[in-house]
Amino acid sequence: MVCHMVNQTVPLDSLFHALADPTRRAVVSRLLKGAAPVKTLSEPFAMGLPAFMKHLSVLEASGLIHTEKRGRVRTCRVDAAALAAAEGWLQQQRTIWQDRTDRLADFVESQHSGSKT
């Protein structure tokens, strides 16, 4: 079981590293609307194409996007399964923390009702 968790950690580390940058998050957000060529994706950003390509490389290495080259045009697509993995982990964490805060609220209420008697 520990080995399985370690294997899941590496892709999640890569996913969250890729999503840690606002430029890369913006690219993923744009790609959620549909595939787009690199030139179109790079237009809103005040950086050169080589710098932008580094961002795409990080996203591709994390598995969040896939690129395909046809002729001279490289098109990017988001990988919904990779995003689902990140969302799944976040949901697990949310559930854990909601359970903890619920237990804390129950404890505080029991202490408060106990002090009234």
C-alpha positions in Angstrom: 0.0 0.0 0.0 2.8 2.4 0.8 4.4 1.8 -2.6 1.1 2.5 -4.3 0.8 5.9 -2.4 4.4 6.8 -3.4 3.6 6.1 -7.0 0.6 8.4 -6.9 2.6 11.1 -5.2 5.0 11.7 -8.0 2.4 12.5 -10.6 0.5 14.7 -8.1 3.7 16.5 -7.2 4.3 17.2 -10.9 0.7 18.3 -11.4 0.7 20.7 -8.5 4.1 22.1 -9.5 2.8 22.8 -12.9 -0.3 24.5 -11.5 1.7 26.6 -9.1 2.5 29.1 -11.8 -0.2 31.7 -12.8 0.9 31.5 -16.5 0.5 27.8 -16.6 -2.9 27.9 -14.8 -4.1 30.5 -17.3 -3.0 28.2 -20.2 -4.8 25.3 -18.6 -7.9 27.4 -18.1 -7.8 28.5 -21.8 -7.4 24.9 -22.9 -10.4 23.8 -21.0 -12.4 25.7 -23.6 -10.8 23.7 -26.4 -7.5 22.9 -28.2 -5.4 25.8 -29.4 -2.2 26.4 -31.3 0.8 27.5 -29.3 0.9 30.9 -31.1 -2.7 31.6 -30.0 -2.0 30.5 -26.4 1.1 32.7 -26.1 -0.5 35.9 -27.3 -1.9 37.1 -24.0 1.4 36.8 -22.2 4.2 39.4 -22.2 7.0 36.9 -22.8 9.0 35.6 -25.7 8.1 32.3 -27.4 11.1 30.4 -25.9 10.0 31.3 -22.4 6.4 30.4 -23.1 7.5 27.1 -24.5 9.2 26.3 -21.2 5.8 26.7 -19.5 4.3 24.3 -22.0 7.1 21.8 -21.4 6.3 21.8 -17.7 2.6 21.3 -18.4 3.3 18.5 -20.8 5.8 16.8 -18.5 3.2 16.9 -15.7 0.6 15.3 -18.1 -1.8 18.2 -17.9 -1.6 18.9 -21.6 -0.6 17.0 -24.7 0.8 18.6 -27.8 0.6 17.5 -31.4 2.5 19.0 -34.3 1.0 19.0 -37.8 3.2 20.7 -40.3 4.4 23.9 -38.7 1.6 24.2 -36.2 1.8 22.7 -32.7 -1.6 22.3 -31.1 -2.2 21.8 -27.3 -5.0 20.0 -25.6 -5.8 19.6 -21.9 -5.8 16.1 -20.4 -9.0 15.9 -18.4 -7.8 12.7 -16.6 -4.8 14.5 -15.2 -7.0 17.3 -13.9 -9.3 14.7 -12.4 -6.4 13.2 -10.5 -5.7 16.6 -8.9 -9.4 17.2 -8.2 -9.7 13.7 -6.6 -6.8 14.4 -4.3 -8.3 17.8 -3.3 -11.7 16.2 -2.7 -10.1 13.7 -0.4 -8.4 16.4 1.6 -11.6 18.5 1.7 -13.5 15.4 3.1 -10.8 14.8 5.8 -10.8 18.5 6.9 -14.6 18.7 6.9 -14.8 15.6 9.1 -12.2 17.2 11.5 -14.0 20.5 11.7 -17.3 18.7 12.2 -15.8 16.8 15.1 -14.3 20.0 16.5 -17.7 21.7 16.3 -19.4 18.7 18.1 -16.8 18.9 20.8 -17.2 22.7 21.3 -20.9 22.3 21.4 -20.7 19.5 24.0 -18.4 21.6 26.1 -20.7 24.6 25.8 -23.8 22.7 26.7 -22.0 21.0 29.6 -21.0 24.4 31.1 -24.7 25.6 31.2 -25.6 22.9 33.7 
